[in-house]
Amino acid sequence: MWYRIIRLLKAGGNAYIFYSNPFRYLVGLLLILLIPYAIYIFWGSLIVIILAAFGVYFIFKLIRSAFEKAPYS
């Protein structure tokens, strides 16, 4: 019973917020929906950049060691 009353009050509050300023309500809702994707993109990009840096470093080491071991012609 209390849960239904709280749900009704929340719905009324959301309707009032939407009625008073619909643009702000929609922007807030959009931001709440986009935050998980932004976090996912940020951490995914960070991991990809770190892996790319490791790849460049190891390729550089491999090429450098190959040139050091190569006989002079």
Backbone bond lengths (Angstrom), bond angles and torsions (degrees), N, CA, C in turn:
res aa  C-N    CA-C-N  psi(-1)  N-CA   C-N-CA  omega(-1)  CA-C   N-CA-C  phi
1 M - - - 1.449 - - 1.527 111.20 -
2 W 1.335 116.02 -47.04 1.471 119.55 179.54 1.524 110.89 -64.47
3 Y 1.320 115.25 -35.46 1.458 119.60 179.75 1.531 110.62 -62.42
4 R 1.318 117.06 -39.45 1.470 120.58 179.20 1.523 110.72 -66.71
5 I 1.312 117.13 -39.68 1.468 120.76 179.52 1.526 110.18 -65.48
6 I 1.327 116.38 -43.32 1.467 120.35 179.07 1.528 110.18 -64.13
7 R 1.324 116.27 -40.95 1.461 120.23 177.70 1.525 111.78 -62.82
8 L 1.317 116.23 -40.36 1.459 121.21 178.09 1.523 110.93 -64.87
9 L 1.340 117.23 -41.48 1.465 120.83 178.21 1.526 111.05 -65.52
10 K 1.325 116.62 -40.09 1.469 120.04 177.43 1.521 110.88 -62.79
11 A 1.319 116.31 -44.30 1.467 119.96 179.62 1.521 110.36 -62.46
12 G 1.322 116.40 -41.86 1.467 119.82 177.64 1.514 111.73 -63.86
13 G 1.329 116.91 -41.39 1.468 121.00 177.41 1.512 111.98 -62.64
14 N 1.323 116.11 -42.75 1.467 119.89 178.43 1.527 111.00 -65.32
15 A 1.321 116.70 -39.50 1.467 119.47 178.24 1.526 110.56 -64.97
16 Y 1.332 116.82 -40.19 1.469 119.82 179.38 1.526 110.72 -65.51
17 I 1.336 117.43 -43.64 1.465 121.14 179.22 1.529 110.09 -62.57
18 F 1.325 116.12 -41.90 1.460 119.47 179.33 1.527 111.00 -65.28
19 Y 1.328 116.40 -41.20 1.463 120.11 -178.78 1.524 111.47 -68.23
20 S 1.338 117.03 -37.90 1.462 119.79 -176.84 1.524 112.14 -72.31
21 N 1.334 117.83 -36.58 1.465 120.54 -179.60 1.536 108.65 -154.55
22 P 1.329 117.84 84.69 1.471 119.84 -174.93 1.531 113.23 -65.18
23 F 1.328 117.98 -34.16 1.462 119.76 -179.61 1.528 110.66 -63.55
24 R 1.324 116.54 -46.28 1.470 120.77 179.52 1.531 110.78 -64.07
25 Y 1.323 116.97 -38.92 1.458 120.97 178.63 1.525 110.70 -63.09
26 L 1.322 117.32 -46.26 1.464 120.81 -178.56 1.525 111.63 -68.14
27 V 1.342 117.13 -37.70 1.470 119.90 177.79 1.527 109.97 -66.14
28 G 1.329 116.75 -42.55 1.461 120.10 177.39 1.514 111.90 -61.76
29 L 1.325 116.86 -43.73 1.457 121.33 178.14 1.526 111.26 -62.94
30 L 1.321 116.79 -42.23 1.459 121.26 178.83 1.529 111.14 -63.42
31 L 1.337 116.17 -42.43 1.462 119.34 178.92 1.521 111.39 -64.48
32 I 1.317 117.24 -40.88 1.465 120.19 178.35 1.522 110.42 -62.30
33 L 1.320 116.83 -37.74 1.464 120.04 179.55 1.532 112.13 -73.77
34 L 1.341 117.93 -29.05 1.466 120.77 -175.64 1.524 113.76 -89.78
35 I 1.318 118.38 -16.68 1.465 120.73 -177.09 1.533 112.31 -58.47
36 P 1.341 120.81 -47.13 1.476 118.82 178.44 1.528 113.31 -59.63
37 Y 1.328 116.94 -38.03 1.467 119.59 178.97 1.532 111.03 -68.57
38 A 1.323 116.65 -37.89 1.467 120.04 178.05 1.525 110.51 -64.23
39 I 1.328 116.82 -41.50 1.469 120.33 177.94 1.529 109.79 -64.20
40 Y 1.320 116.66 -43.78 1.462 121.12 179.29 1.526 111.00 -60.64
41 I 1.337 116.84 -44.49 1.465 120.58 179.93 1.523 110.49 -65.86
42 F 1.344 117.66 -41.52 1.467 120.86 -178.78 1.528 111.01 -62.92
43 W 1.335 117.74 -53.05 1.468 119.71 -177.68 1.522 111.38 -68.34
44 G 1.330 117.58 -35.59 1.462 119.93 176.83 1.515 111.32 -63.89
45 S 1.325 116.84 -42.04 1.466 120.41 178.01 1.524 110.94 -65.25
46 L 1.314 116.32 -40.67 1.466 120.11 179.12 1.526 110.95 -62.03
47 I 1.318 117.53 -43.54 1.467 121.27 179.39 1.525 110.46 -65.32
48 V 1.334 117.05 -41.49 1.473 120.25 179.25 1.526 110.29 -64.08
49 I 1.329 118.02 -40.72 1.470 120.84 179.25 1.520 110.47 -64.67
50 I 1.323 117.59 -41.51 1.474 120.95 178.83 1.525 110.05 -64.64
51 L 1.325 117.59 -44.58 1.467 120.17 179.05 1.531 111.63 -64.73
52 A 1.318 117.00 -37.25 1.469 120.29 177.61 1.527 110.12 -65.99
53 A 1.328 117.65 -39.13 1.462 120.89 178.49 1.531 110.38 -63.73
54 F 1.333 117.01 -43.35 1.463 119.77 176.50 1.519 110.98 -61.63
55 G 1.327 117.21 -42.02 1.457 121.13 179.13 1.516 111.97 -61.95
56 V 1.324 117.81 -45.39 1.465 121.00 178.77 1.523 110.44 -63.12
57 Y 1.336 116.95 -41.59 1.463 120.72 -179.87 1.530 111.48 -62.17
58 F 1.340 116.32 -46.27 1.465 118.74 -178.13 1.526 112.23 -70.97
59 I 1.320 118.47 -34.61 1.469 120.47 175.11 1.526 109.94 -65.97
60 F 1.331 117.19 -40.97 1.465 120.81 176.91 1.532 110.88 -61.23
61 K 1.351 116.53 -43.32 1.463 119.70 177.73 1.520 111.07 -62.51
62 L 1.325 117.40 -41.53 1.459 121.82 -178.95 1.528 110.69 -64.48
63 I 1.320 117.59 -46.01 1.468 121.00 179.95 1.523 110.26 -65.78
64 R 1.314 117.50 -41.06 1.469 121.04 -179.92 1.529 111.42 -63.67
65 S 1.348 116.01 -43.22 1.468 118.19 178.85 1.524 111.10 -67.67
66 A 1.331 117.62 -32.52 1.473 120.48 178.53 1.520 110.23 -67.66
67 F 1.335 117.66 -38.64 1.473 120.45 178.30 1.529 110.79 -71.04
68 E 1.326 117.53 -33.84 1.463 119.52 179.49 1.517 112.03 -70.08
69 K 1.346 117.65 -32.37 1.462 121.40 -178.31 1.529 111.84 -87.83
70 A 1.321 118.41 -11.91 1.466 121.13 -176.73 1.514 110.10 -72.21
71 P 1.336 116.85 139.30 1.481 119.27 177.48 1.534 110.02 -74.09
72 Y 1.305 114.45 149.59 1.453 119.45 177.84 1.516 109.28 -76.70
73 S 1.321 117.39 142.63 1.457 119.04 179.71 1.512 111.06 -115.79
